[in-house]
């Protein structure tokens, strides 16, 4: 037997390497449902209007939703497996008779409902933005740890509700001791002290990250609102789409009019 034939037989005897490894191989099975799949398909509604949504676009929205719900690396890896997502989306579209567009943009004729307000509260609590010290001039700033869509809640502005008289006392005390203060006038003899919680204990910026958001009158990407369905708590809401790693800023001038300066929702 020649050396060339022995070399060819050696190649044939080698075991074939599995292309899919780890979680990707597990996600190939139809029995493994992607994480938070029922929550995602609940947001999909068939439609006959508008352009079709591509699989890539829907998969991106799905991964964003999972990132808001969990920090588990295993679940995030499963959610990022496009093969498993495409397979389950195809099964769901057949079951619900969702039309598939073949061109010019291939995709499904579906409408993706935005996250409900209750889901936004939970998502914002699980993945709050990050406080980072920049320099002595700018001080601390607030940065997004995940993408935010327009109208999505970012983080709650915590604090203690006090009267105007107590506000005058604390303001004088902070100025004498050289402590930075964070007061927001809500009107009707009510002021929010962002340096203390509801029990009167001091709050750090890590405990109240919304207080680190800087002022921007010309290019704010967030706004402070009062939420009726959240015990009238203050929340920062995205005015535009905010990418991961971008600084979150809002215009402080909105608070000068008291309650009239807020979006009351």
N, C-alpha and C positions, 0 to 999 in steps of 0.2 A: 504494500500500500504506500502510495507516494505521500510526501509531506503535505502536499496541497489537499489531498482527500482527508487526511487526519485533521487538518485545520478546519475543513468544512464540517466534518462530523462533530468537532468540538463546539462549533457555533450552534449546531442544531440541538445539542444536548443542554445548552444553557437555558435555565428557566426564564420565561418571559416576565419582564418587570411590570408590575402593576402600575398603571398610569395614575389612578386615583389612590391617594393615600390618606390615612387618618380620617378626619371628620368629613372630608370630601367624599371618601368612599362610602361612609355610612349614610351621608345625605343622598346618595344615589338611589337608595331604597325608597320605594313609594310609601312604605309603612312609617317612615320617619317624617313626621309633619314638622315644618319649620316652626321655630318658636314664635309665639304670639300670632299665629296664623289666623285663628278665628277673629281676633281683634282687627286684623288687617282687612280680611275679606268683608267684614261688617261695614267697612268704610267704602266699599266699591258698589257702585250702582250702574246698571246698564243704561246707555243713552244712545240716541240716534243723531245727536247734534255735536258739532265741534270736531276737531281733528282727533284721530286715534292716539292713544297713549302707548308708546313703545314699551317693550318688556324692560329695557334698560331704565327708562324713566320710572316705571312702577317699582322696579327692584331698588332703585335709589331711595324712593319714598319709604319703602318697607324697611330698609336698613336704618334710615333715620328714626323711624318709629321704634325699632327694637333698641337702638342706642339710648332712646329716652326712657325705656322701660327697665333696662337691666344693665349691670356692669360685668356680667359673667362672660369671660372670654370664650367659653365653649359655645354658649348661645349666640354670641356675636359672630363666631366663625361659621356656625351653621346658617345664620341669616345671610352672610355674605356669599354663600354658595349659590351661584346663579343657576346652576344646573337643576338643583332641587327646587328653587323658586319657580323657574320656568315650567317645570313638570307639574307642580301643584297648581300653578296658575292656569295651565292648559286644562287640567281636570276640572277646576272650578268653572272655567268659562263654558265648558261643554255641559256641565250640570245646570248652569243658569242661563244657557242659550245666549251667551254674549258674542256678538259678531266680531270677527277678526278681519282687519283691513290688510289687504295684500300689497297695496301700493297707493301713492308713492311712499308713504310712511307706514311700515308694517307695525301693527299693534292692535290693541283692543279698544272697542268703543265703550269706555267706562268713564264714570265721573268719580273722582276720589274726594270723599268728604273730609273736611279738615278735622283735626282732633277736637273732641268736645272739651268744653271748659273744665270739666271735672278731670278729664285725662291730662289737660295741660297743667293743672295744679300738681298732680302726681309726678308728671314728667319733670316739671321745673324743680320740685323738691329733690328728686333723685339725682339730677345732674345740674347743680347750680353753677353759675359762672365763676371764674377764678379772679381773685384779687392779687395784684402784682405791684410791687414798688418799682417805680421807674427811676426817678432822681429827686433831688431836693426841690426842684422847681415844680415838677408835675405831681410829685407825691405818689399816692396809690391810685391805680387805675383798675377798671373792671374789664375783663376779657371773656369772650364767649368760648366755652369748652365744647360746644357742638353747634351745628347750624340751626338758625331760627328762621322760620317763615314769617312773612308779614302778618301782623295781628296775633302772633303767638306770645304767650306770657313767658317772661324770662326769669324773674326772681321777685320774691316778696320784700317790700321795704318794711322791716320790723321796727318797732319802737313803742314807747309809752305815750298814751294820750294824756296831756296835762292842760291846765287852764292858762290863760294869758298872764295871770298874776304869777303862777309858778314858773312860767317861761321867763319872765323878767328876772326872777331870782336866780334861776339856773344860768341865764345868759351872763349875768354879772359875775357869778361864781366861776364860770368857765373862763371868762376874760381875765379875772384876777389870778387864777391858777395856771393860765396859759394852756388850757386844754381845748382841743378842737371840738366844735359843737356842730350838730346836725339837726336843725329844727325846720319843720315844715308846717306852715300855717294852713289849717283845714277850715277855718272860719267858724262862726258861732261859738267863740270863746274856747276853741280847741286847737291845740298845737301838738304835733307829733315830735317827740324827742327820740331821735335815732341812735342816741348813745346809751339808752337804757331799754330793758325789756319790760313786759307788762308787770313784772314784780318789782321794778325799780332797780334791778341789778345792772351793772355796766355791761355793755355789748362791745365786743371787738369787731373789727372789719371782717374777720373770718366767720363770725356768727351772724353778721348783718352785711353781706357783701354788696347789697344794693346801695349802701351808703358810700361806697368807693367809686360809683359812677360819676364821671366828671361832667361839667357843664359845657354845652355847645348850643349856641343860638342859631348858627348858620347851617350846621349839618348834623342835627341830632338823628340818631337811628332808633331811639326809644322814647317812650312817654310814660309818665306816671298816671295811673288810673285807680279809681275806687271801684272795687268789685262787690256788687250787691250780694251775689251768691257765695261770697267768702267772708261773711261777717264784716263787710265794708272795709276790708284790709286794702292797703296800698300795694300795687304790683307794678313793676316795669313791664311795658308791653312794646313789642317790636313794631316800629313804624315802617321799616323796610326789611328786606331779607338781610340777615346778618350771617356771614360765613364764620366758620370755626377759626378762632385766633384773633378776630377783629375786636377792637375796643367798643364798649357799649357806652353811649353818651346820651344825655337828655338835657332839655333846656330848663334850667332852674326858674326862669321867669314865669313859667306856668303856675307856680305856687303863690304868686303875689296876690292873686284874686281870690284866694281861699278855695272853696269848693267849686266856684265857677271856672277855675283854672284846670280842673280835672275832667277827664272823660268818666262819667258816672255810668257804669255798666252793671 
